[in-house]
């Protein structure tokens, strides 16, 4: 069995092993990390050899920590990262490069249709009728997108939304509200097979699926990192928020979508969103205006150039062919947009 895992902010860990009679055998850990002293790698292999195959990642990491020689130093490597690679090997997880990725980047769509497209495309990936897909959104109208479990009245000021001509829609994933203006927002979705995140905890899957965009931002001079559970942050402030939805039908798939602030009208946002003190209390700031630091200021690039560089970065890592929403997918999405995502029943399902 073979498992790979790139430690967030670190290096690639590769594990080859067998499982016989319910325990790990012939364990070999490798990768492009740095580790001192040399014998520490033998200690890691030894700690995993004979471990029960159903040991969770935390238990495997504890075995590794207990076996490391005194003074061991890891660069780009963690015991938790090794443990995750083991779990991915046992789960027969796939890797980014195992797939032929497809890009969808089409004309602007209404907020409700974007919600529907996420659901339809991810369901198609789960059914095996569509390859893993990166979809870059273009917004046809300003919007507030609330999480699946958020209270509509607690998140949105209806008078403010009406005053600014803003549509309110509810997405299928959890997480917080997003304030959207077409020229000020960069949004993308990853619709991926469940096998890609096998062996990862829910939290680890966020970091794993965000890693490519951290590299793309770094190429543009933006030092960004994953901030649990679902933020992408810089020293200047948060620049993006992610959310996920797991599809359990067929072979399973994961929807991972991210909204990034290219620019922002903070006064308008505060006139539409009801951002309470409790929400800000764990962010280390007293002002919602200071929570988001737009990419326009940090990159100095036009929005279109930022998107082009993100796409180019993904393509250079994993390959990416041009695709489109099929006629059948669009027909289903339009129906969902009308019957579900534009309905009061769905939008106000948590009043």
NUDREN-781141 format. One line per 3 residues: their letters; for each residue x, y, z of N, C-alpha, C. Coordinates in steps of 0.02 Angstrom, whole numbers, plus 50000, padded with zeros to 5 digits. Atoms other than C-alpha are relative to their C-alpha. Last residue first. Example, Ala and Ser with C-alpha at 12.3 -4.5 7.8 and 13.67 -1.06 7.14 Angstrom:
REM residues 2
SA) 49958:49941:49997:50684:49947:50357:49961:50055:50037  50045:49941:50000:50615:49775:50390:50045:50060:50000
REM end
This chain:
REM residues 351
XXX) 50026:49931:50005:48232:51577:50490:50049:50052:50030  49985:49981:49931:48333:51417:50464:49982:50074:50003  50012:50064:49965:48244:51352:50309:50024:50003:50072
XXX) 50019:49987:49930:48234:51534:50255:49990:49936:50039  49960:49944:49976:48330:51515:50091:49986:50014:50074  49929:50018:49991:48259:51342:50060:50038:50057:50032
XXX) 49997:50059:49957:48073:51377:50088:50073:49981:50014  50001:49976:49931:48090:51551:50015:50007:49942:50049  50062:50007:49961:48136:51472:49850:50008:50027:50071
XXX) 50036:49936:50003:48272:51535:49733:49938:49999:50045  49956:49946:49976:48392:51394:49779:49970:50070:49994  49969:50006:49934:48264:51255:49770:50034:50065:50022
XXX) 50043:50035:49952:48139:51259:49627:50028:49997:50070  50069:49974:49996:48216:51391:49514:49960:49969:50056  49997:49929:49983:48401:51358:49543:49930:50029:50009
XXX) 49985:49993:49928:48368:51172:49546:50002:50072:50022  50059:50024:49964:48284:51178:49375:50010:50007:50075  50052:49948:50007:48424:51286:49305:49936:49979:50038
XXX) 49983:49944:49957:48553:51164:49374:49947:50055:49997  50014:50020:49931:48468:51014:49295:50014:50057:50048  50072:50007:49994:48464:51099:49125:49981:49981:50072
XXX) 50029:49933:49995:48644:51157:49146:49924:49995:50008  49985:49972:49935:48704:50981:49185:49967:50068:50009  50038:50036:49950:48615:50910:49033:50011:50028:50070
XXX) 50070:49979:50006:48684:51045:48919:49956:49966:50052  50036:50032:50055:48858:51011:48983:49928:50025:49998  50060:50031:49973:48951:51136:49090:49961:49970:49942
XXX) 50059:49958:49996:49116:51168:49005:49944:49962:50036  50064:50035:50002:49292:51103:48992:49943:50049:50002  50058:49956:50004:49470:51160:48962:49937:49958:49994
XXX) 50026:49990:50068:49603:51038:49019:49938:50044:50003  50067:49972:49999:49703:51052:49180:49978:50012:49928  50030:50005:50065:49868:50971:49230:49927:50024:50003
XXX) 50039:50060:50008:49915:50940:49411:49972:49988:49930  49993:50052:49949:50047:51063:49466:49968:49934:49979  49930:50021:49998:50070:51173:49312:50011:49945:50051
XXX) 49983:50038:50060:49882:51178:49283:50072:49974:50003  50032:50065:49994:49846:51233:49462:50021:49955:49941  49966:50036:49947:49973:51373:49448:49971:49931:50009
XXX) 49936:50023:50026:49905:51428:49280:50039:49961:50052  50013:50056:50046:49729:51436:49351:50066:49971:49973  50023:50057:49959:49787:51543:49497:49989:49939:49956
XXX) 49941:50029:49968:49887:51654:49380:49981:49942:50045  49958:50034:50051:49738:51683:49267:50060:49966:50033  50033:50062:50019:49627:51722:49417:50042:49961:49951
XXX) 49996:50045:49942:49750:51850:49485:49969:49933:49983  49932:50026:49999:49767:51927:49311:50010:49952:50059  49994:50050:50052:49578:51945:49295:50070:49968:50000
XXX) 50035:50061:49981:49569:52034:49462:50010:49945:49949  50072:50001:50016:49699:52161:49408:49970:49934:50020  50019:50026:50065:49865:52147:49501:49926:50009:49987
XXX) 49991:49946:50049:49940:52249:49643:49980:49980:49930  49966:50021:50062:49956:52085:49737:50017:50057:49954  49942:50042:49986:49919:52133:49919:50038:49979:49937
XXX) 49948:49963:49966:49806:52282:49885:50064:49957:50007  49980:49945:50042:49700:52192:49756:50059:50039:50030  49943:50019:50043:49703:52034:49860:50022:50057:49955
XXX) 50010:50021:50069:49590:52111:49991:50064:49987:49960  49951:49958:50034:49627:52112:50178:50002:49979:49926  49987:50020:50068:49477:52051:50276:50049:50047:49967
XXX) 49996:50072:50006:49457:52054:50464:50020:49977:49931  49931:50021:49996:49500:52238:50484:50009:49924:49991  49962:49972:50056:49333:52301:50423:50071:49974:49999
XXX) 50008:50044:50057:49247:52183:50544:50039:50025:49940  50035:49971:50057:49321:52286:50685:49995:49950:49943  50063:49970:49977:49369:52232:50860:49958:50025:49942
XXX) 50011:49933:50026:49505:52112:50806:49933:50025:50026  49947:49954:49979:49587:51955:50872:49991:50070:49973  49960:49980:50058:49475:51840:50770:50055:50049:50018
XXX) 49945:50048:50007:49399:51745:50917:50045:50016:49941  49961:50007:49939:49292:51892:50975:50059:49952:49992  49934:49968:50006:49234:51943:50802:50046:49982:50057
XXX) 49967:50028:50059:49088:51820:50794:50071:50029:49994  49980:50069:49985:49038:51863:50973:50038:49970:49942  49938:49999:49962:49040:52050:50932:50024:49929:50015
XXX) 50002:49986:49929:48908:52025:50799:50067:49998:50033  49940:50031:49972:48917:52039:50611:50005:50020:50073  50003:49987:49928:48743:52074:50544:50058:49962:50033
XXX) 49988:50056:49955:48780:52084:50359:49993:50022:50073  50039:50058:50022:48702:52211:50241:50006:49941:50049  50069:49978:50005:48758:52381:50306:49953:49941:49983
XXX) 50026:49993:49932:48922:52305:50365:49928:50024:50001  50004:50066:49969:48957:52245:50188:49969:50004:50070  50058:50033:50027:48915:52416:50117:49991:49931:50032
XXX) 50060:49966:49974:49038:52499:50234:49936:49967:49975  50013:50021:49931:49171:52369:50196:49938:50034:50029  50032:49940:49974:49164:52392:50008:49977:49984:50070
XXX) 50060:50004:49959:49286:52253:49966:49975:50070:50019  50010:49933:49973:49424:52209:49845:49936:49997:50041  49954:49962:50042:49493:52042:49787:50000:50072:50021
XXX) 50013:49929:50007:49413:51952:49933:50053:50032:49957  49943:49958:49984:49422:51764:49908:49981:50073:49989  50012:49931:50022:49276:51642:49912:50057:50043:50026
XXX) 49964:49947:49966:49321:51458:49921:49980:50067:49970  50001:49935:50035:49226:51301:49877:50027:50055:50044  49959:49954:49960:49261:51120:49922:50001:50066:49963
XXX) 50002:49932:50026:49130:50997:49860:50039:50044:50048  49995:49944:49954:49178:50819:49904:49997:50065:49960  49960:49944:50024:49127:50662:49812:49998:50055:50052
XXX) 49984:49945:49955:49054:50492:49847:50043:50053:49968  49934:50012:49970:49058:50330:49749:50021:50057:50046  49954:50031:50047:48870:50335:49715:50067:49986:50035
XXX) 50028:50042:50053:48783:50449:49841:50055:49973:49955  49992:50070:49982:48876:50512:49995:49972:49953:49947  50053:50036:50035:48909:50691:49939:50009:49926:50012
XXX) 49986:50068:50021:49014:50785:50066:49939:49969:49968  50059:50043:49996:48997:50974:50075:50019:49931:49974  50003:50066:50031:49138:51093:50111:49932:49968:50008
XXX) 50054:50042:49973:49170:51276:50150:49998:49935:49961  50018:50061:50036:49316:51395:50126:49941:49965:50034  50034:50049:49958:49350:51575:50177:49978:49941:49958
XXX) 50046:50048:50030:49473:51695:50099:49970:49955:50053  50014:49984:50069:49586:51846:50126:49949:49952:49969  50032:50054:50038:49600:51854:50315:49988:50022:49928
XXX) 50069:50018:49985:49717:51986:50382:49976:49943:49957  50042:49941:50004:49878:52083:50348:49927:49985:50017  49984:49956:49944:49991:51943:50409:49956:50062:50002
XXX) 49934:49971:50008:49900:51829:50289:50014:50043:50061  49982:49938:49966:49752:51712:50308:50070:50023:49979  49934:49988:50028:49657:51575:50218:50020:50070:50022
XXX) 49977:49935:50026:49511:51524:50327:50067:49994:49966  50018:49991:50071:49415:51360:50353:50021:50068:49972  50014:50059:50041:49456:51275:50516:49997:50017:49926
XXX) 50057:50043:49985:49591:51315:50547:49939:50038:50025  50016:49985:49931:49703:51449:50472:49938:49960:50018  50065:50027:49979:49785:51393:50310:49991:50013:50075
XXX) 50001:50065:49967:49929:51505:50261:49929:49980:50017  50064:50018:49971:49969:51652:50150:50006:49931:50032  49985:50054:49953:50128:51742:50099:49936:49984:50039
XXX) 50043:49998:49941:50070:51844:49950:50016:49940:50044  49969:49960:49947:50207:51878:49822:49958:50006:50063  50019:49931:50011:50108:51819:49671:50026:50046:50055
XXX) 49969:49980:50064:50197:51650:49670:49984:50073:49983  49929:49989:49988:50149:51636:49854:50037:50022:49937  49993:49935:49968:49967:51658:49807:50073:50017:50013
XXX) 50015:49950:50051:49979:51511:49687:50006:50071:50028  49943:49995:50045:50065:51406:49819:49990:50052:49946  49948:49967:49961:49929:51445:49945:50063:50008:49958
XXX) 50012:49928:50007:49804:51402:49808:50049:50039:50044  49980:49975:50065:49878:51228:49791:49992:50075:49994  49927:49992:50007:49870:51193:49978:50021:50030:49933
XXX) 49980:49930:50007:49685:51231:50000:50073:50008:49981  50030:49974:50061:49626:51052:49966:50015:50074:49989  49976:50037:50058:49747:50979:50093:49973:50030:49935
XXX) 49931:49980:50014:49715:51112:50225:50026:49967:49936  50000:49929:50018:49528:51085:50214:50070:50022:49981  50019:49995:50071:49548:50896:50210:49997:50073:49977
XXX) 49941:50009:50043:49646:50903:50373:49982:50007:49926  49958:49940:49996:49495:50976:50464:50060:49994:49953  50037:49945:50032:49377:50837:50405:50043:50063:49999
XXX) 50056:49976:49959:49508:50708:50450:49965:50056:49962  49994:49934:49971:49609:50637:50307:49941:50014:50046  49948:50000:49950:49624:50452:50269:50012:50067:50033
XXX) 50002:50056:49955:49525:50469:50109:50059:50001:50047  49991:49978:49930:49531:50646:50040:49994:49942:50049  49945:49952:49994:49561:50604:49856:50012:50020:50072
XXX) 49937:50035:49992:49452:50448:49867:50059:50047:50009  49988:50011:49929:49298:50556:49894:50067:49967:50012  50021:50065:49974:49310:50610:49714:50017:49993:50074
XXX) 49949:50053:50003:49332:50797:49688:49972:49934:50025  50043:50059:49993:49224:50948:49648:50044:49940:49989  49970:50063:50017:49335:51099:49680:49949:49945:50013
XXX) 50021:50062:49971:49245:51265:49677:50045:49943:49976  49990:50062:50039:49306:51440:49644:49975:49941:50040  50029:50061:49971:49263:51617:49697:50016:49941:49955
XXX) 49976:50057:50038:49356:51780:49668:49975:49937:50035  49999:50067:49971:49263:51934:49728:50030:49950:49952  49959:49999:49939:49273:52122:49702:50013:49931:50030
XXX) 49932:49979:50016:49210:52139:49524:50048:49996:50058  49969:50034:50057:49054:52034:49554:50072:50020:49986  50010:49952:50054:49012:52094:49730:50040:49976:49941
XXX) 49976:50006:50068:48988:51957:49859:49984:50061:49958  50026:49941:50033:48972:51959:50048:50033:50004:49931  49953:49968:50044:48998:51784:50118:49966:50058:49964
XXX) 50026:49959:50055:48905:51715:50267:50056:50032:49961  50029:49934:49988:48981:51579:50375:49978:50036:49937  49957:49941:49998:49012:51394:50368:49961:50064:50004
XXX) 50003:49961:49939:48907:51247:50310:50045:50061:49997  49947:50013:49952:48886:51184:50133:49991:50043:50062  50010:50066:49971:48726:51174:50029:50054:49983:50052
XXX) 49963:50053:50033:48720:51361:49993:49990:49933:50036  49972:50047:49951:48587:51487:50045:50035:49943:49961  50008:50070:50016:48550:51637:49936:50033:49958:50054
XXX) 49978:50045:49947:48521:51822:49972:49985:49928:49979  50037:50062:49994:48513:51940:49824:50029:49957:50056  49961:50061:49989:48584:52115:49846:49954:49940:50010
XXX) 50015:50045:50055:48505:52269:49771:50036:49934:50004  49942:50007:50045:48594:52388:49890:49988:49950:49943  49974:49933:50017:48438:52451:49981:50057:49995:49949
XXX) 50045:49970:50050:48359:52278:49975:50027:50067:49976  49993:50039:50061:48509:52199:50064:49956:50030:49944  49936:49984:50031:48513:52338:50192:50010:49964:49934
XXX) 50006:49932:50027:48327:52320:50227:50065:50020:49966  50039:50000:50062:48344:52132:50244:49993:50069:49969  50047:49945:49990:48488:52143:50370:49959:50007:49936
XXX) 50011:49951:50053:48568:51973:50350:49949:50053:50024  49942:49985:50043:48652:51852:50470:49990:50060:49954  49941:49982:49961:48536:51833:50619:50058:50024:49957
XXX) 50011:49936:49966:48377:51841:50515:50061:50022:50040  50006:49946:50048:48437:51705:50395:49994:50067:50036  50064:49967:49994:48495:51588:50533:49998:50060:49953
XXX) 50005:49934:49969:48645:51490:50475:49928:50025:50002  50031:50004:49934:48643:51302:50445:49994:50068:50035  50058:50044:49998:48676:51291:50258:49963:50003:50066
XXX) 49987:50070:49992:48793:51440:50257:49937:49960:50011  49997:50023:49931:48740:51609:50191:50010:49924:50002  50008:50073:50000:48784:51683:50023:50007:49977:50072
XXX) 49977:50028:49937:48754:51869:50013:49986:49926:49998  50037:50049:49960:48743:51928:49836:50029:49995:50070  49976:50002:49931:48793:52050:49701:49957:49954:50042
XXX) 50033:49951:49957:48744:51999:49525:50030:49998:50069  50044:49957:50040:48807:51899:49376:49966:50054:50040  50064:49982:49969:48955:51825:49469:49961:50047:49955
XXX) 50009:49930:50017:49095:51737:49374:49929:50018:50024  50064:49967:50007:49145:51574:49457:50009:50071:49972  49990:49931:49981:49300:51469:49430:49937:50039:49984
XXX) 50046:49952:50031:49258:51284:49424:50013:50069:50029  49989:49934:49971:49397:51159:49456:49954:50048:49963  50010:49936:50035:49332:50987:49412:50018:50059:50045
XXX) 49992:49948:49949:49370:50806:49450:50005:50068:49967  49936:50003:49965:49311:50708:49298:50003:50052:50056  49960:49939:50011:49125:50696:49259:50067:49991:50035
XXX) 50016:49975:50068:49011:50545:49241:50039:50062:49982  49949:50021:50047:49089:50453:49389:49986:50023:49929  50027:50054:50042:48930:50465:49493:50050:49975:49948
XXX) 50014:50058:49957:49019:50565:49628:49977:49941:49959  49935:50028:49982:49089:50683:49495:49990:49937:50043  49975:50033:50060:48913:50708:49427:50069:49970:50012
XXX) 50037:50063:50007:48848:50745:49602:50023:49961:49938  49972:50046:49951:48985:50875:49621:49965:49933:49999  49934:50021:50023:48932:50957:49458:50032:49951:50049
XXX) 50005:50044:50059:48748:50962:49506:50069:49973:49980  50032:50063:49982:48770:51032:49682:50001:49950:49942  49957:50036:49953:48897:51165:49634:49970:49931:50017
XXX) 49945:50030:50038:48793:51211:49482:50048:49962:50046  50024:50061:50032:48641:51239:49592:50055:49965:49962  50013:50049:49947:48726:51365:49705:49981:49932:49970
XXX) 49935:50023:49975:48796:51454:49552:49991:49948:50056  49975:50049:50047:48621:51459:49477:50069:49974:50022  50036:50063:49991:48553:51543:49632:50026:49946:49954
XXX) 49980:50033:49937:48689:51678:49627:49965:49932:50009  50035:49974:49942:48654:51717:49443:50022:49963:50063  50063:50034:49986:48786:51670:49316:49968:50032:50062
XXX) 50032:49988:49935:48931:51762:49236:49932:49966:50005  50030:49933:49993:49007:51680:49081:49968:50008:50069  50048:49977:50050:49114:51524:49095:49973:50069:50017
XXX) 49997:49928:49986:49267:51455:49183:49958:50034:49946  50060:49966:50024:49255:51265:49197:50007:50074:50021  50015:49931:49980:49423:51178:49210:49934:50022:49970
XXX) 50034:49958:50050:49446:50990:49200:49984:50067:50030  50041:49945:49974:49569:50881:49294:49971:50041:49943  49999:49951:50055:49632:50716:49225:49951:50055:50020
XXX) 50060:49980:50036:49662:50620:49386:50015:50046:49942  50033:50060:50026:49798:50521:49475:49941:50016:49954  49975:50016:50067:49903:50678:49492:49971:49935:49972
XXX) 50020:49950:50050:49798:50744:49636:50020:49978:49929  49960:49938:49998:49828:50583:49734:49975:50047:49945  49969:49979:50063:49715:50435:49774:50038:50066:50011
XXX) 50015:49933:50024:49678:50359:49943:50036:50014:49935  49991:50000:50072:49691:50172:49965:49981:50067:49970  50066:49986:50030:49621:50189:50142:50002:49999:49924
XXX) 50047:50053:49980:49773:50102:50217:49932:50010:49968  49979:50062:50032:49890:50217:50120:49950:49944:50015  50018:49994:50071:49790:50370:50172:50022:49937:49962
XXX) 50072:50011:50006:49800:50316:50355:49978:50004:49927  50015:50070:49986:49988:50298:50341:49926:49986:49991  49978:50037:50059:50007:50469:50258:49986:49925:50008
XXX) 50051:49989:50051:49902:50543:50400:50019:49962:49936  50059:50039:49982:50019:50466:50529:49945:50007:49948  49985:50070:50014:50172:50536:50442:49939:49956:50013
XXX) 49999:50007:50072:50094:50709:50444:50016:49929:49977  50069:50003:50023:50050:50692:50628:49997:49991:49924  50024:50068:49986:50231:50649:50668:49928:49993:49977
XXX) 50029:50008:49934:50277:50811:50582:49980:49927:50010  50028:50064:49982:50390:50851:50435:49971:50002:50070  50050:50016:50051:50445:51008:50344:49965:49934:50013
XXX) 50009:49942:50043:50602:51012:50452:49951:49981:49944  50035:50012:50063:50604:50889:50597:49992:50066:49962  50025:49938:50031:50729:50894:50739:49970:49983:49932
XXX) 50021:50005:50070:50761:50746:50854:49972:50067:49976  49970:49948:50042:50848:50799:51015:49982:49995:49927  49997:49934:49970:50811:50636:51107:50034:50050:49953
XXX) 49941:49989:49958:50780:50492:50986:49998:50070:50032  49948:49956:50028:50601:50475:50922:50059:50008:50048  49942:50037:50024:50504:50323:50985:50057:50044:49975
XXX) 49969:50038:49945:50374:50407:51095:50065:49966:49979  49970:49953:49952:50335:50537:50962:50037:49963:50055  49941:49970:50030:50307:50402:50831:50036:50045:50050
XXX) 49949:50053:50004:50188:50302:50941:50065:50028:49972  49975:50010:49931:50092:50462:50981:50053:49946:50002  49954:49945:49985:50077:50502:50795:50030:49993:50070
XXX) 49938:50012:50037:50003:50330:50764:50051:50054:50014  49964:50055:49968:49874:50355:50901:50066:49984:49966  49974:49975:49937:49824:50526:50835:50040:49946:50036
XXX) 49941:49959:50013:49808:50457:50658:50030:50026:50065  50014:49936:50032:49691:50317:50712:50063:50042:49995  49979:49944:49958:49750:50140:50748:49987:50066:49963
XXX) 50056:49955:49988:49648:50018:50643:50017:50057:50046  50017:49964:50061:49802:49935:50569:49941:50047:50009  50065:50023:50025:49866:49888:50741:49978:50043:49941
XXX) 50057:49962:49973:50048:49944:50752:49935:49971:49973  50038:50038:49951:50173:49807:50710:49942:50037:50032  50000:50072:50012:50296:49921:50623:49964:49964:50057
XXX) 50060:50018:50037:50243:50101:50651:49996:49926:49987  50058:49984:49960:50368:50140:50789:49935:49978:49965  50008:50050:49947:50504:50048:50695:49938:50012:50042
XXX) 50021:50063:50030:50482:50154:50539:49986:49947:50053  50069:49990:50024:50489:50312:50644:49973:49936:49969  50045:50000:49942:50642:50251:50739:49927:50009:49979
XXX) 50008:50070:49981:50728:50208:50575:49954:49994:50060  50044:50031:50050:50695:50385:50514:49989:49926:50016  50070:49986:49984:50766:50453:50677:49953:49969:49950
XXX) 50033:50060:49974:50931:50362:50644:49926:50013:50018  50018:50048:50052:50986:50505:50532:49960:49941:50026  49944:50035:50033:50981:50633:50672:49976:49949:49949
XXX) 49938:50013:49963:50903:50746:50612:49982:49971:50068  50008:50034:49936:50765:50753:50483:50068:49987:50030  49935:50002:49967:50736:50856:50327:49991:49973:50070
XXX) 49992:49963:49937:50584:50827:50215:50073:49996:50024  49951:49947:50012:50583:50772:50033:50009:50045:50061  50026:49934:50019:50498:50607:50071:50055:50050:49992
XXX) 49953:49962:50041:50516:50431:50141:49970:50068:49985  50018:49930:50005:50435:50316:50270:50054:50037:49960  49944:49957:50021:50450:50128:50249:49973:50070:49990
XXX) 50014:49928:50005:50336:50007:50342:50063:50038:49980  49956:49975:50054:50361:49822:50306:49990:50075:49988  49938:50035:50012:50212:49772:50415:50039:50034:49943
XXX) 49958:49971:50053:50064:49859:50494:50065:49962:49995  49948:49954:49977:49946:49750:50596:50041:50025:49941  50026:49943:49963:49778:49664:50566:50052:50048:50027
XXX) 50028:50022:49936:49846:49495:50516:49981:50059:50045  50009:50072:49995:49947:49576:50379:49977:49982:50070  50041:50015:49941:49943:49757:50322:49986:49925:50000
XXX) 50047:50055:50010:50081:49812:50204:49959:49993:50064  50010:50048:49947:50176:49974:50194:49956:49943:49977  50015:50064:50031:50242:50116:50087:49996:49948:50055
XXX) 49998:50060:49960:50233:50292:50158:49981:49940:49957  50020:50059:50038:50274:50455:50070:50008:49939:50045  49986:50062:49964:50282:50623:50159:49971:49942:49960
XXX) 50037:50060:50017:50291:50782:50054:50025:49941:50042  49976:50041:50055:50355:50940:50135:49957:49938:49990  49940:50041:49994:50294:51082:50244:50015:49961:49937
XXX) 49943:49956:49988:50169:51225:50250:50066:49963:50003  50016:49930:50012:50030:51097:50267:50058:50045:50019  50012:49966:49937:50116:50926:50268:49984:50073:49986
XXX) 49958:49941:49994:50100:50851:50095:49981:50036:50064  50032:49943:49968:50028:50677:50109:50050:50056:50005  49964:49937:50003:50062:50519:50012:49961:50055:50034
XXX) 50036:49939:49981:50009:50339:50038:50045:50061:49997  49961:49939:50009:50060:50174:49959:49958:50061:50018  50042:49941:50000:50000:50000:50000:50044:50062:50000
REM end
